[in-house]
Amino acid sequence: MASAFLHPFAKPFAKPTKSDFITLVRGQGAVVYDDRGNEYIDGMASLWYCAVGHGRSDIAAAIGRQAGTLAAYSTFDPFTNAPAEQLAEVLVDIAPMADSRVFFTSSGSEAVDTAMKLSRLAHIQAGHPDKTLIISRQRGYHGTAYGGTSAQGIAPNREGYAPYVGDVMQVPADDVEALASSMSQHGSTIAAVLVEPLQGAGGVYPPTEGYLESVRRLCDQHGAHLIYDEVISGFGRLGQWFAAHRYDVRPDMVTFAKAVTSGYQPLGGVFVGPAVRAALESDPNFFLRTGFTYSGHPTACVAALTNLDIMKREGLVARAHHVGERLASGLRALAHDGSVASVRGDGAVWAVGHHPGVDAFAVRDAMLRHGVITRAIGTDTNAFCPPLVIHDHQVDRIVDALASALKEVA
Protein backbone atom coordinates (compact mmCIF):
# COMPACT_ATOMS: atom_id res chain seq x y z
CA MET A 1 0.00 0.00 0.00
CA ALA A 2 1.36 3.41 -0.97
CA SER A 3 2.28 5.72 1.88
CA ALA A 4 0.37 8.98 2.28
CA PHE A 5 3.50 10.45 3.89
CA LEU A 6 5.69 12.39 1.45
CA HIS A 7 9.07 11.95 3.13
CA PRO A 8 11.66 14.72 3.32
CA PHE A 9 15.00 14.08 1.61
CA ALA A 10 13.72 10.88 -0.02
CA LYS A 11 12.66 9.64 -3.47
CA PRO A 12 8.90 10.18 -3.92
CA PHE A 13 8.58 7.58 -6.66
CA ALA A 14 11.23 5.02 -5.74
CA LYS A 15 9.93 4.41 -2.20
CA PRO A 16 6.14 4.60 -2.46
CA THR A 17 5.19 2.10 0.25
CA LYS A 18 5.46 2.11 4.03
CA SER A 19 7.39 -1.17 3.97
CA ASP A 20 10.26 0.48 2.09
CA PHE A 21 11.12 2.45 5.22
CA ILE A 22 12.37 1.30 8.60
CA THR A 23 9.56 1.95 11.08
CA LEU A 24 11.05 2.95 14.40
CA VAL A 25 8.86 2.42 17.45
CA ARG A 26 10.92 3.23 20.54
CA GLY A 27 14.31 4.23 21.83
CA GLN A 28 16.41 4.03 24.96
CA GLY A 29 19.72 5.78 25.46
CA ALA A 30 21.78 5.45 22.29
CA VAL A 31 19.63 2.63 20.86
CA VAL A 32 16.44 2.69 18.80
CA TYR A 33 14.19 -0.25 17.88
CA ASP A 34 12.04 -0.97 14.83
CA ASP A 35 8.66 -2.67 14.55
CA ARG A 36 10.34 -5.99 13.73
CA GLY A 37 12.34 -6.09 16.93
CA ASN A 38 15.66 -5.05 15.41
CA GLU A 39 17.86 -2.70 17.42
CA TYR A 40 20.19 -0.05 16.06
CA ILE A 41 22.97 1.97 17.65
CA ASP A 42 21.96 5.53 16.84
CA GLY A 43 25.20 6.78 15.34
CA MET A 44 23.59 10.08 14.30
CA ALA A 45 21.60 11.13 17.41
CA SER A 46 18.66 10.93 14.99
CA LEU A 47 19.65 13.95 12.88
CA TRP A 48 22.53 15.48 14.88
CA TYR A 49 20.29 16.38 17.84
CA CYS A 50 19.47 13.75 20.47
CA ALA A 51 22.29 14.62 22.89
CA VAL A 52 20.72 13.18 26.06
CA GLY A 53 19.56 9.98 24.38
CA HIS A 54 16.16 8.46 23.77
CA GLY A 55 13.48 7.42 26.26
CA ARG A 56 14.04 10.16 28.86
CA SER A 57 11.00 9.82 31.09
CA ASP A 58 11.80 13.03 32.98
CA ILE A 59 11.55 15.09 29.79
CA ALA A 60 8.34 13.28 28.83
CA ALA A 61 6.87 13.95 32.28
CA ALA A 62 7.82 17.64 32.14
CA ILE A 63 6.22 17.94 28.71
CA GLY A 64 3.06 16.25 30.01
CA ARG A 65 2.78 18.52 33.03
CA GLN A 66 3.14 21.66 30.94
CA ALA A 67 0.73 20.39 28.27
CA GLY A 68 -1.81 19.79 31.03
CA THR A 69 -1.62 23.37 32.27
CA LEU A 70 -0.79 25.68 29.35
CA ALA A 71 0.21 23.64 26.31
CA ALA A 72 0.71 26.61 24.02
CA TYR A 73 -0.04 30.28 23.64
CA SER A 74 1.21 33.10 21.45
CA THR A 75 4.04 35.28 22.73
CA PHE A 76 3.20 38.13 20.37
CA ASP A 77 2.67 41.44 22.20
CA PRO A 78 1.20 41.60 24.87
CA PHE A 79 1.64 37.95 25.95
CA THR A 80 4.41 35.84 27.42
CA ASN A 81 4.75 32.69 29.52
CA ALA A 82 7.00 31.58 32.36
CA PRO A 83 8.82 28.72 30.56
CA ALA A 84 9.86 30.98 27.67
CA GLU A 85 11.10 33.69 30.03
CA GLN A 86 12.96 31.15 32.17
CA LEU A 87 14.55 29.40 29.19
CA ALA A 88 15.73 32.72 27.76
CA GLU A 89 17.49 33.46 31.06
CA VAL A 90 19.11 30.01 31.14
CA LEU A 91 20.27 30.39 27.54
CA VAL A 92 21.82 33.83 27.91
CA ASP A 93 23.84 32.46 30.83
CA ILE A 94 25.59 30.02 28.47
CA ALA A 95 25.45 32.22 25.35
CA PRO A 96 28.57 32.76 23.25
CA MET A 97 28.20 36.56 23.53
CA ALA A 98 27.63 38.58 26.69
CA ASP A 99 24.52 40.78 26.89
CA SER A 100 22.56 38.70 24.39
CA ARG A 101 18.82 38.31 24.03
CA VAL A 102 17.04 35.26 22.62
CA PHE A 103 14.53 35.19 19.77
CA PHE A 104 12.65 31.88 19.66
CA THR A 105 11.66 29.90 16.55
CA SER A 106 10.45 26.36 15.96
CA SER A 107 13.41 25.11 13.90
CA GLY A 108 16.91 25.77 12.69
CA SER A 109 15.62 26.76 9.25
CA GLU A 110 13.42 29.43 10.82
CA ALA A 111 16.35 30.54 12.98
CA VAL A 112 18.62 31.06 9.96
CA ASP A 113 15.99 33.03 8.06
CA THR A 114 15.34 35.12 11.16
CA ALA A 115 19.04 35.92 11.66
CA MET A 116 19.31 37.01 8.02
CA LYS A 117 16.25 39.25 8.43
CA LEU A 118 17.44 40.71 11.73
CA SER A 119 20.83 41.57 10.26
CA ARG A 120 19.30 43.51 7.38
CA LEU A 121 16.79 45.14 9.69
CA ALA A 122 19.44 46.19 12.20
CA HIS A 123 21.43 47.90 9.46
CA ILE A 124 18.34 49.82 8.41
CA GLN A 125 17.72 50.88 12.00
CA ALA A 126 21.37 51.94 12.26
CA GLY A 127 21.03 54.14 9.18
CA HIS A 128 22.64 51.83 6.62
CA PRO A 129 19.78 50.63 4.37
CA ASP A 130 22.17 49.68 1.55
CA LYS A 131 23.72 46.89 3.66
CA THR A 132 21.65 43.94 2.43
CA LEU A 133 24.15 41.39 1.08
CA ILE A 134 24.51 38.08 2.93
CA ILE A 135 27.67 36.07 2.18
CA SER A 136 27.78 32.36 2.98
CA ARG A 137 30.23 29.53 2.27
CA GLN A 138 30.19 26.61 -0.11
CA ARG A 139 29.43 23.33 1.70
CA GLY A 140 27.35 25.26 4.25
CA TYR A 141 23.96 23.86 5.16
CA HIS A 142 21.56 26.52 6.43
CA GLY A 143 18.19 24.80 6.44
CA THR A 144 15.51 24.56 3.79
CA ALA A 145 13.41 27.70 4.17
CA TYR A 146 13.90 30.17 1.35
CA GLY A 147 16.52 32.30 3.06
CA GLY A 148 18.56 29.28 4.09
CA THR A 149 18.09 27.62 0.71
CA SER A 150 19.41 30.79 -0.93
CA ALA A 151 22.42 30.70 1.42
CA GLN A 152 22.98 26.99 0.84
CA GLY A 153 26.46 25.99 -0.15
CA ILE A 154 25.34 22.46 -1.08
CA ALA A 155 24.37 22.66 -4.74
CA PRO A 156 21.93 19.70 -4.94
CA ASN A 157 19.84 21.21 -2.12
CA ARG A 158 19.31 24.36 -4.21
CA GLU A 159 18.35 22.69 -7.48
CA GLY A 160 14.82 23.37 -8.66
CA TYR A 161 14.04 26.11 -6.14
CA ALA A 162 15.18 29.24 -8.02
CA PRO A 163 14.73 32.15 -8.10
CA TYR A 164 16.39 32.54 -4.72
CA VAL A 165 16.22 35.33 -2.18
CA GLY A 166 18.15 38.26 -3.58
CA ASP A 167 21.46 39.66 -2.34
CA VAL A 168 22.82 36.31 -1.13
CA MET A 169 26.11 34.91 -2.46
CA GLN A 170 28.54 32.08 -1.68
CA VAL A 171 32.32 31.98 -1.52
CA PRO A 172 34.66 28.95 -1.33
CA ALA A 173 34.48 27.34 2.10
CA ASP A 174 38.00 27.85 3.48
CA ASP A 175 39.35 30.55 1.19
CA VAL A 176 39.98 33.70 3.22
CA GLU A 177 41.33 35.51 0.17
CA ALA A 178 38.15 34.85 -1.80
CA LEU A 179 36.06 36.15 1.06
CA ALA A 180 38.27 39.21 1.47
CA SER A 181 38.04 39.93 -2.26
CA SER A 182 34.25 39.64 -2.28
CA MET A 183 33.95 41.84 0.78
CA SER A 184 36.26 44.41 -0.77
CA GLN A 185 34.13 44.52 -3.91
CA HIS A 186 30.83 44.77 -2.02
CA GLY A 187 32.00 46.35 1.23
CA SER A 188 29.39 49.08 1.56
CA THR A 189 26.50 46.68 0.90
CA ILE A 190 27.43 43.71 3.12
CA ALA A 191 24.95 43.00 5.91
CA ALA A 192 26.45 39.76 7.26
CA VAL A 193 28.67 36.77 6.74
CA LEU A 194 26.89 33.52 7.61
CA VAL A 195 29.05 30.51 8.53
CA GLU A 196 28.81 27.17 10.25
CA PRO A 197 31.94 27.23 12.46
CA LEU A 198 32.13 23.48 11.90
CA GLN A 199 30.34 22.56 8.69
CA GLY A 200 28.08 19.61 9.43
CA ALA A 201 25.65 18.38 6.79
CA GLY A 202 28.09 19.39 4.07
CA GLY A 203 30.45 16.63 5.19
CA VAL A 204 31.81 17.52 8.68
CA TYR A 205 34.59 20.04 8.06
CA PRO A 206 36.15 21.85 11.05
CA PRO A 207 37.43 25.36 10.34
CA THR A 208 40.96 25.67 9.02
CA GLU A 209 43.54 27.30 11.27
CA GLY A 210 42.88 31.02 11.65
CA TYR A 211 39.84 31.05 9.36
CA LEU A 212 37.24 32.21 11.87
CA GLU A 213 39.59 34.86 13.25
CA SER A 214 40.01 36.21 9.72
CA VAL A 215 36.26 36.26 9.12
CA ARG A 216 35.72 38.18 12.35
CA ARG A 217 38.37 40.68 11.38
CA LEU A 218 36.89 41.19 7.90
CA CYS A 219 33.40 41.67 9.33
CA ASP A 220 34.70 44.32 11.72
CA GLN A 221 36.57 46.00 8.87
CA HIS A 222 33.46 46.24 6.68
CA GLY A 223 30.85 46.86 9.37
CA ALA A 224 29.16 43.51 8.74
CA HIS A 225 27.57 41.15 11.22
CA LEU A 226 29.10 37.72 11.76
CA ILE A 227 26.40 35.06 12.08
CA TYR A 228 27.25 31.58 13.32
CA ASP A 229 24.91 28.77 12.32
CA GLU A 230 25.29 26.48 15.34
CA VAL A 231 22.22 24.35 14.75
CA ILE A 232 24.50 21.28 14.73
CA SER A 233 27.54 22.44 16.71
CA GLY A 234 25.65 24.03 19.61
CA PHE A 235 24.83 22.59 23.03
CA GLY A 236 27.90 20.59 23.86
CA ARG A 237 28.59 18.74 20.64
CA LEU A 238 32.17 20.07 20.47
CA GLY A 239 32.94 19.71 24.17
CA GLN A 240 31.88 23.27 25.05
CA TRP A 241 28.44 24.81 24.99
CA PHE A 242 29.01 26.36 21.56
CA ALA A 243 31.57 26.32 18.77
CA ALA A 244 32.07 30.01 19.48
CA HIS A 245 33.54 28.93 22.82
CA ARG A 246 35.45 26.03 21.29
CA TYR A 247 37.19 28.20 18.69
CA ASP A 248 37.23 31.36 20.84
CA VAL A 249 35.90 33.67 18.13
CA ARG A 250 32.73 35.55 19.01
CA PRO A 251 29.97 36.28 16.47
CA ASP A 252 27.18 38.87 16.52
CA MET A 253 24.35 36.36 16.22
CA VAL A 254 24.09 32.59 16.69
CA THR A 255 21.33 30.36 15.36
CA PHE A 256 20.43 27.24 17.35
CA ALA A 257 17.95 24.35 17.40
CA LYS A 258 18.35 20.53 17.50
CA ALA A 259 20.12 19.66 20.78
CA VAL A 260 18.49 22.50 22.72
CA THR A 261 15.68 19.99 23.39
CA SER A 262 17.45 16.85 22.14
CA GLY A 263 14.52 16.67 19.73
CA TYR A 264 11.88 16.01 22.37
CA GLN A 265 10.03 19.10 21.09
CA PRO A 266 10.71 21.30 18.03
CA LEU A 267 12.49 24.47 19.15
CA GLY A 268 15.06 26.84 17.70
CA GLY A 269 16.18 30.39 18.07
CA VAL A 270 18.72 33.15 17.61
CA PHE A 271 21.10 34.64 20.13
CA VAL A 272 21.02 38.35 19.31
CA GLY A 273 24.26 39.97 20.45
CA PRO A 274 24.97 43.56 21.50
CA ALA A 275 25.73 45.01 18.04
CA VAL A 276 22.40 43.88 16.61
CA ARG A 277 20.49 44.58 19.83
CA ALA A 278 21.71 48.17 19.96
CA ALA A 279 20.27 48.93 16.53
CA LEU A 280 16.94 47.20 17.18
CA GLU A 281 16.52 48.80 20.60
CA SER A 282 17.59 52.32 19.63
CA ASP A 283 14.14 53.64 18.69
CA PRO A 284 11.49 53.31 21.45
CA ASN A 285 8.73 53.40 18.84
CA PHE A 286 10.18 50.68 16.59
CA PHE A 287 7.96 47.57 16.35
CA LEU A 288 9.62 44.25 15.43
CA ARG A 289 7.36 42.68 12.82
CA THR A 290 8.66 39.14 12.59
CA GLY A 291 8.00 35.96 14.54
CA PHE A 292 6.33 32.59 14.37
CA THR A 293 3.14 31.05 15.69
CA TYR A 294 5.13 28.84 18.05
CA SER A 295 7.85 31.33 19.08
CA GLY A 296 8.35 30.75 22.81
CA HIS A 297 6.04 27.70 22.82
CA PRO A 298 5.78 26.87 26.55
CA THR A 299 5.77 23.08 26.20
CA ALA A 300 8.80 23.16 23.90
CA CYS A 301 10.55 25.53 26.32
CA VAL A 302 9.92 23.17 29.24
CA ALA A 303 11.43 20.34 27.19
CA ALA A 304 14.51 22.51 26.61
CA LEU A 305 14.81 23.44 30.29
CA THR A 306 14.65 19.80 31.34
CA ASN A 307 17.07 18.73 28.61
CA LEU A 308 19.63 21.40 29.55
CA ASP A 309 19.33 20.46 33.22
CA ILE A 310 20.13 16.84 32.32
CA MET A 311 23.14 17.93 30.28
CA LYS A 312 24.49 19.96 33.20
CA ARG A 313 23.70 17.37 35.86
CA GLU A 314 25.25 14.49 33.93
CA GLY A 315 28.25 16.43 32.63
CA LEU A 316 27.43 15.70 29.00
CA VAL A 317 29.21 18.74 27.59
CA ALA A 318 32.51 17.51 28.99
CA ARG A 319 31.64 13.92 28.03
CA ALA A 320 31.64 14.95 24.37
CA HIS A 321 35.45 14.93 24.56
CA HIS A 322 35.51 11.29 25.67
CA VAL A 323 32.93 10.16 23.14
CA GLY A 324 34.73 12.00 20.35
CA GLU A 325 38.18 10.73 21.26
CA ARG A 326 37.02 7.12 21.33
CA LEU A 327 35.11 7.44 18.08
CA ALA A 328 37.92 9.32 16.34
CA SER A 329 40.49 6.77 17.51
CA GLY A 330 38.51 3.94 15.94
CA LEU A 331 37.91 5.80 12.70
CA ARG A 332 41.56 6.78 12.41
CA ALA A 333 42.55 3.15 12.81
CA LEU A 334 40.46 2.42 9.71
CA ALA A 335 42.23 5.24 7.88
CA HIS A 336 45.61 3.90 9.01
CA ASP A 337 44.91 0.48 7.53
CA GLY A 338 43.60 2.02 4.32
CA SER A 339 39.92 1.13 4.79
CA VAL A 340 38.88 4.78 4.45
CA ALA A 341 40.55 7.67 2.68
CA SER A 342 40.17 10.33 5.36
CA VAL A 343 38.78 11.13 8.79
CA ARG A 344 37.40 14.57 9.69
CA GLY A 345 35.77 16.03 12.76
CA ASP A 346 35.95 17.68 16.14
CA GLY A 347 34.41 17.08 19.54
CA ALA A 348 31.82 14.33 19.16
CA VAL A 349 30.97 14.79 15.47
CA TRP A 350 33.05 12.92 12.89
CA ALA A 351 33.01 11.68 9.33
CA VAL A 352 34.97 9.39 7.06
CA GLY A 353 35.73 10.09 3.43
CA HIS A 354 35.78 7.04 1.16
CA HIS A 355 38.11 5.92 -1.57
CA PRO A 356 36.86 6.32 -5.16
CA GLY A 357 34.35 3.63 -6.03
CA VAL A 358 33.02 3.19 -2.48
CA ASP A 359 29.44 4.47 -2.30
CA ALA A 360 28.41 6.06 1.00
CA PHE A 361 24.79 4.95 0.64
CA ALA A 362 25.86 1.33 0.15
CA VAL A 363 27.95 1.68 3.31
CA ARG A 364 24.95 3.12 5.13
CA ASP A 365 22.73 0.23 4.10
CA ALA A 366 25.35 -2.36 5.07
CA MET A 367 25.79 -0.71 8.46
CA LEU A 368 22.03 -0.84 9.01
CA ARG A 369 22.20 -4.59 8.47
CA HIS A 370 24.82 -4.64 11.23
CA GLY A 371 22.56 -2.65 13.53
CA VAL A 372 24.19 0.80 13.32
CA ILE A 373 22.82 4.06 11.91
CA THR A 374 25.09 6.42 9.96
CA ARG A 375 24.26 9.28 7.62
CA ALA A 376 25.48 9.17 4.04
CA ILE A 377 26.50 12.60 2.75
CA GLY A 378 26.89 12.88 -0.99
CA THR A 379 28.38 9.69 -2.39
CA ASP A 380 31.70 9.68 -0.57
CA THR A 381 31.12 10.52 3.12
CA ASN A 382 29.56 8.83 6.12
CA ALA A 383 28.94 10.94 9.21
CA PHE A 384 28.68 10.05 12.89
CA CYS A 385 27.17 12.17 15.66
CA PRO A 386 26.02 9.82 18.45
CA PRO A 387 24.09 10.76 21.59
CA LEU A 388 26.46 12.01 24.27
CA VAL A 389 25.17 9.29 26.62
CA ILE A 390 26.48 6.53 24.36
CA HIS A 391 28.50 3.81 26.11
CA ASP A 392 32.04 2.92 25.08
CA HIS A 393 31.07 -0.52 23.80
CA GLN A 394 28.39 1.10 21.63
CA VAL A 395 30.94 3.50 20.14
CA ASP A 396 33.09 0.47 19.37
CA ARG A 397 30.13 -1.19 17.67
CA ILE A 398 29.82 1.80 15.35
CA VAL A 399 33.44 1.42 14.27
CA ASP A 400 33.17 -2.37 13.97
CA ALA A 401 30.02 -2.07 11.86
CA LEU A 402 31.73 0.43 9.58
CA ALA A 403 34.71 -1.89 9.14
CA SER A 404 32.42 -4.82 8.29
CA ALA A 405 30.33 -2.71 5.94
CA LEU A 406 33.40 -1.52 4.06
CA LYS A 407 34.52 -5.10 3.49
CA GLU A 408 31.09 -6.05 2.18
CA VAL A 409 30.84 -3.05 -0.12
CA ALA A 410 34.38 -3.54 -1.42
MODA-V162824 format. One line per field, one symbol per residue. phi: phi as a letter, one per 40 degrees, with the letter a starting at -180 (. if undefined). burial: # if it has 16 or more other C-alpha atoms within 10 Angstrom, else .. A space follows every 10 residues. Layout:
phi->???
burial->???
This chain:
phi->.cccccccfa cdccbcbccc bcccbaaagc bbbccbgcbb cccbfgbgbc ccgcgccccc ccccccccbb caacbcdbba acdccccdcc cccbccbcgc bbbcbbaccc cccccccccc ccccccgbcc cbcbbbbdgc bbgbcccccc cdbbdccccg bcccccfbbb bddbcccccc cccccbdcbc cabbbcdbcc cchgbcccdg ccdccdcccc cbgbcbbccb ccccggcbgb dacdcdcfbc cbabcaafcc bfgcacaaib cbcdccddcc ccbcccbcba ibdbcgdccc ccccdccccc ccccgccccd ccdccccccc cccccccgcb cabbiafbba abbccdgccc cccdcccccc gbcbbcbgbb bbbbacdccc cdcccccdcc cccccccccc
burial->.......... .....#.... ......#.## ###.....## ########## ######..#. .##..#.... .####..... #.##..##.. ##..###..# ########## ########## #####..#.. ########## ####.##### ####...#.. .......### #.##.#..## .##...#### ########## #######... ##.###.##. .######### ########## #######.## ########## ########## #######.## .......... ...####### ########.# #....##### ####.###.# ##.##...## ########## ####...### ########.# #######.## ########## ...####### ###.##....
